[in-house]
Amino acid sequence: MPSGPDPAASPREILLFMVQSPDPAFTAKEVGDAFDKTRQWGHQQLQKLQSSGYVDSKNPGGNSRFYWVTEDGQRYLSETRQS
């Protein structure tokens, strides 16, 4: 299996999905489902976005972690907006 970035969705596409949804926060499963991928894929993508400062997360207890777009993530979307 080839390694490297998964071409299924760019960081920008994932952030757009998150900000365009009426939901304020997402689980890795929800992100994976939105792109027809696994929870693990969603978790990996969200971890990369969190490392870049574009999303933040909170574990309210149990097995779920919730992610939301940060101000830096909003700024990234604004700066990379396609004309």
ChimeraX commands (.cxc) that place a marker at each C-alpha (Angstrom):
marker #1 position 0.00,0.00,0.00 radius 0.5
marker #1 position 1.51,3.38,-0.96 radius 0.5
marker #1 position 2.36,5.82,1.78 radius 0.5
marker #1 position 2.02,9.59,1.74 radius 0.5
marker #1 position -0.94,11.93,1.76 radius 0.5
marker #1 position -4.34,10.47,1.02 radius 0.5
marker #1 position -5.71,12.23,-2.07 radius 0.5
marker #1 position -9.29,11.67,-0.89 radius 0.5
marker #1 position -9.57,15.08,0.75 radius 0.5
marker #1 position -7.31,18.07,1.24 radius 0.5
marker #1 position -6.99,19.84,4.59 radius 0.5
marker #1 position -8.99,22.70,3.05 radius 0.5
marker #1 position -11.82,20.35,2.02 radius 0.5
marker #1 position -12.05,18.91,5.53 radius 0.5
marker #1 position -12.08,22.38,7.11 radius 0.5
marker #1 position -14.75,23.53,4.63 radius 0.5
marker #1 position -16.89,20.53,5.54 radius 0.5
marker #1 position -16.58,21.46,9.19 radius 0.5
marker #1 position -17.39,25.17,8.86 radius 0.5
marker #1 position -20.22,24.68,6.38 radius 0.5
marker #1 position -22.03,22.25,8.67 radius 0.5
marker #1 position -24.52,23.50,11.26 radius 0.5
marker #1 position -22.76,21.27,13.82 radius 0.5
marker #1 position -20.23,23.11,16.02 radius 0.5
marker #1 position -17.92,20.11,16.57 radius 0.5
marker #1 position -17.19,16.71,15.07 radius 0.5
marker #1 position -15.87,13.29,15.99 radius 0.5
marker #1 position -13.30,11.45,13.89 radius 0.5
marker #1 position -16.05,9.04,12.83 radius 0.5
marker #1 position -18.21,11.87,11.52 radius 0.5
marker #1 position -15.32,13.28,9.49 radius 0.5
marker #1 position -14.43,9.84,8.16 radius 0.5
marker #1 position -18.06,9.14,7.24 radius 0.5
marker #1 position -18.36,12.49,5.43 radius 0.5
marker #1 position -15.52,11.48,3.10 radius 0.5
marker #1 position -16.52,7.81,2.83 radius 0.5
marker #1 position -13.49,6.79,4.91 radius 0.5
marker #1 position -12.93,5.11,8.27 radius 0.5
marker #1 position -12.89,6.60,11.75 radius 0.5
marker #1 position -9.12,5.99,11.78 radius 0.5
marker #1 position -8.70,8.04,8.60 radius 0.5
marker #1 position -10.78,10.84,10.15 radius 0.5
marker #1 position -8.66,10.70,13.30 radius 0.5
marker #1 position -5.41,10.93,11.30 radius 0.5
marker #1 position -6.66,13.91,9.30 radius 0.5
marker #1 position -7.90,15.72,12.39 radius 0.5
marker #1 position -4.60,15.09,14.18 radius 0.5
marker #1 position -2.73,16.66,11.24 radius 0.5
marker #1 position -5.08,19.65,11.29 radius 0.5
marker #1 position -4.64,19.98,15.05 radius 0.5
marker #1 position -0.84,19.88,14.69 radius 0.5
marker #1 position -1.15,22.77,12.24 radius 0.5
marker #1 position -3.35,24.69,14.68 radius 0.5
marker #1 position -6.38,24.60,12.37 radius 0.5
marker #1 position -8.60,22.58,14.72 radius 0.5
marker #1 position -8.72,22.06,18.45 radius 0.5
marker #1 position -10.30,19.26,20.43 radius 0.5
marker #1 position -11.75,18.25,23.75 radius 0.5
marker #1 position -12.41,14.87,25.31 radius 0.5
marker #1 position -15.59,15.26,27.38 radius 0.5
marker #1 position -15.15,11.78,28.82 radius 0.5
marker #1 position -15.72,8.35,27.43 radius 0.5
marker #1 position -14.29,7.36,24.07 radius 0.5
marker #1 position -15.27,10.41,22.01 radius 0.5
marker #1 position -13.14,13.42,21.22 radius 0.5
marker #1 position -14.76,16.48,19.65 radius 0.5
marker #1 position -12.96,18.70,17.15 radius 0.5
marker #1 position -13.78,22.23,15.95 radius 0.5
marker #1 position -12.16,24.76,13.62 radius 0.5
marker #1 position -9.97,27.37,15.31 radius 0.5
marker #1 position -9.46,31.02,14.34 radius 0.5
marker #1 position -6.24,29.92,12.59 radius 0.5
marker #1 position -8.28,27.38,10.64 radius 0.5
marker #1 position -10.77,30.08,9.65 radius 0.5
marker #1 position -7.87,32.33,8.59 radius 0.5
marker #1 position -6.35,29.49,6.52 radius 0.5
marker #1 position -9.67,29.03,4.71 radius 0.5
marker #1 position -9.92,32.75,4.05 radius 0.5
marker #1 position -6.33,32.99,2.77 radius 0.5
marker #1 position -6.69,29.96,0.50 radius 0.5
marker #1 position -10.11,30.86,-0.86 radius 0.5
marker #1 position -10.31,30.06,-4.55 radius 0.5
marker #1 position -11.42,32.86,-6.82 radius 0.5
marker link #1:1,2 radius 0.2
marker link #1:2,3 radius 0.2
marker link #1:3,4 radius 0.2
marker link #1:4,5 radius 0.2
marker link #1:5,6 radius 0.2
marker link #1:6,7 radius 0.2
marker link #1:7,8 radius 0.2
marker link #1:8,9 radius 0.2
marker link #1:9,10 radius 0.2
marker link #1:10,11 radius 0.2
marker link #1:11,12 radius 0.2
marker link #1:12,13 radius 0.2
marker link #1:13,14 radius 0.2
marker link #1:14,15 radius 0.2
marker link #1:15,16 radius 0.2
marker link #1:16,17 radius 0.2
marker link #1:17,18 radius 0.2
marker link #1:18,19 radius 0.2
marker link #1:19,20 radius 0.2
marker link #1:20,21 radius 0.2
marker link #1:21,22 radius 0.2
marker link #1:22,23 radius 0.2
marker link #1:23,24 radius 0.2
marker link #1:24,25 radius 0.2
marker link #1:25,26 radius 0.2
marker link #1:26,27 radius 0.2
marker link #1:27,28 radius 0.2
marker link #1:28,29 radius 0.2
marker link #1:29,30 radius 0.2
marker link #1:30,31 radius 0.2
marker link #1:31,32 radius 0.2
marker link #1:32,33 radius 0.2
marker link #1:33,34 radius 0.2
marker link #1:34,35 radius 0.2
marker link #1:35,36 radius 0.2
marker link #1:36,37 radius 0.2
marker link #1:37,38 radius 0.2
marker link #1:38,39 radius 0.2
marker link #1:39,40 radius 0.2
marker link #1:40,41 radius 0.2
marker link #1:41,42 radius 0.2
marker link #1:42,43 radius 0.2
marker link #1:43,44 radius 0.2
marker link #1:44,45 radius 0.2
marker link #1:45,46 radius 0.2
marker link #1:46,47 radius 0.2
marker link #1:47,48 radius 0.2
marker link #1:48,49 radius 0.2
marker link #1:49,50 radius 0.2
marker link #1:50,51 radius 0.2
marker link #1:51,52 radius 0.2
marker link #1:52,53 radius 0.2
marker link #1:53,54 radius 0.2
marker link #1:54,55 radius 0.2
marker link #1:55,56 radius 0.2
marker link #1:56,57 radius 0.2
marker link #1:57,58 radius 0.2
marker link #1:58,59 radius 0.2
marker link #1:59,60 radius 0.2
marker link #1:60,61 radius 0.2
marker link #1:61,62 radius 0.2
marker link #1:62,63 radius 0.2
marker link #1:63,64 radius 0.2
marker link #1:64,65 radius 0.2
marker link #1:65,66 radius 0.2
marker link #1:66,67 radius 0.2
marker link #1:67,68 radius 0.2
marker link #1:68,69 radius 0.2
marker link #1:69,70 radius 0.2
marker link #1:70,71 radius 0.2
marker link #1:71,72 radius 0.2
marker link #1:72,73 radius 0.2
marker link #1:73,74 radius 0.2
marker link #1:74,75 radius 0.2
marker link #1:75,76 radius 0.2
marker link #1:76,77 radius 0.2
marker link #1:77,78 radius 0.2
marker link #1:78,79 radius 0.2
marker link #1:79,80 radius 0.2
marker link #1:80,81 radius 0.2
marker link #1:81,82 radius 0.2
marker link #1:82,83 radius 0.2
view
